[in-house]
Amino acid sequence: MTHPTPVTGARPAGPSAAERVYQHVKRALLEQVYPGGLLISEGEIAEATGVSRTPVREALLRLEAEGLVKLYPKRGALIRPVSAREIADVIEARRLVELHAAEQVWPRRDTIRDDLARRLDEMRRAHAAGDVTALMAADRAFHATVVEAAGNEILAELYHRLRDRQLRMGEASFRLSPGWAEVALTEHAGQLAALDGDDPQAWLDAVGAHIDNAATVLRTLR
């Protein structure tokens, strides 16, 4: 089995062993190195990260609490596949939060325009470099910029709690659906163009259409 580069070597005042294992497994999960449906043992993770099984257990319990794995005593951890229901729930949550945020930021859209342009540039550079992980991170940051600018801390917190699920789904869509990256870049540019215009409905339509198109791509990957 292929593993990410092991995280080894103790560093003073650095992250704990459990935290390093947690980051290792989460990165592998989000990058599809550990695909949905894989059952991986504590021993395999301990060997890949160079730690004992105790911090591995701590990390896996944390990941289970986040809904990313399911633990089976004496067998290991099952990487939870992304279900059709999970996709539908995440898309519904995105529509509720992002469209509300888009409506709220329209009167002060000039405050986020430059940030969105920078995020779009980051997406383009990542795509040109073939770096899907960086592309997905910049994509999420683009949307999070709008949500945070809306000024509702509770909704922003809810949106950030969806982050790992969105990253996982987004990585799969960019890696497994040829051409989606180009479409996504075009749609983000369209959102930016709408933000520069004087029609708030065009802006909301651009945001909503992008979410709907992302949902369509994700459903085809099931």
C-alpha positions, -999 to 999 in steps of 0.1 A, spaced: 0 0 0 12 35 -8 16 59 21 24 96 22 59 104 33 63 93 69 63 120 95 94 112 116 118 128 141 108 145 174 109 182 174 111 203 205 78 222 211 64 206 179 32 188 175 25 157 196 27 123 181 -11 120 181 -14 153 162 12 142 136 -6 109 131 -39 128 128 -25 152 102 -9 123 83 -41 102 81 -63 132 73 -39 143 45 -38 108 31 -76 106 32 -82 140 16 -57 132 -11 -73 98 -18 -41 80 -8 -64 62 16 -95 59 -5 -130 54 8 -137 18 18 -101 10 27 -96 -8 60 -62 1 75 -47 -13 107 -32 7 135 1 -12 129 2 1 93 -3 37 104 22 34 132 48 21 108 41 48 82 44 76 108 71 61 130 52 62 163 37 37 187 1 25 186 -11 47 214 -10 80 195 -24 62 165 -55 52 186 -59 88 198 -57 102 163 -82 76 149 -107 84 177 -105 120 167 -111 112 131 -140 90 140 -156 118 159 -153 139 127 -171 112 107 -141 104 85 -134 69 97 -152 41 115 -132 20 141 -134 -17 143 -117 -32 174 -87 -55 166 -92 -48 129 -84 -12 123 -101 19 108 -124 19 78 -121 50 57 -157 61 53 -167 63 16 -185 95 5 -221 85 3 -248 100 -20 -266 113 11 -235 130 24 -230 147 -10 -266 159 -10 -264 172 26 -232 191 20 -245 207 -12 -277 217 5 -257 232 34 -234 250 9 -264 265 -10 -280 278 23 -248 293 36 -231 306 4 -262 322 -12 -271 339 20 -235 352 24 -234 363 -13 -265 383 -8 -251 399 24 -218 409 9 -231 425 -23 -235 461 -8 -198 459 3 -185 437 -25 -155 461 -30 -141 448 3 -136 413 -10 -129 418 -47 -91 418 -44 -91 388 -21 -112 368 -45 -90 378 -74 -59 366 -55 -76 333 -47 -85 328 -84 -49 335 -94 -38 309 -68 -62 284 -84 -49 291 -119 -12 286 -107 -21 254 -89 -39 241 -120 -10 250 -143 14 232 -119 -9 201 -117 -12 205 -79 -47 193 -72 -44 197 -34 -33 234 -38 -61 240 -63 -87 226 -40 -74 246 -10 -75 278 -31 -110 269 -43 -122 265 -7 -105 297 3 -123 316 -25 -157 305 -12 -148 310 25 -138 346 18 -173 354 8 -188 335 38 -166 352 63 -172 386 48 -209 382 54 -203 389 91 -222 360 107 -198 341 129 -221 312 135 -226 306 98 -189 310 92 -182 284 119 -207 260 104 -192 265 69 -157 258 82 -169 226 99 -178 214 64 -143 222 52 -128 186 54 -159 171 37 -157 196 10 -120 191 5 -124 154 3 -152 157 -23 -135 184 -42 -102 165 -45 -121 135 -59 -140 157 -84 -108 174 -97 -88 142 -98 -115 119 -114 -135 142 -136 -114 154 -166 -121 190 -175 -138 200 -143 -109 221 -132 -111 242 -163 -149 246 -158 -144 255 -122 -119 282 -131 -142 296 -157 -171 297 -133 -150 314 -106 -139 340 -131 -176 345 -139 -184 351 -103 -157 377 -101 -170 394 -133 -205 394 -118 -192 410 -86 -177 438 -108 -211 444 -124 -242 462 -111 -266 433 -111 -269 416 -77 -291 388 -92 -264 380 -117 -239 376 -89 -263 353 -69 -270 333 -101 -233 328 -107 -227 316 -72 -257 292 -72 -249 278 -107 -214 269 -96 -227 250 -66 -252 232 -87 -226 223 -113 -203 210 -86 -231 189 -73 -237 174 -107 -200 165 -111 -199 149 -76 -230 127 -83 -214 113 -115 -185 101 -94 -207 79 -73 
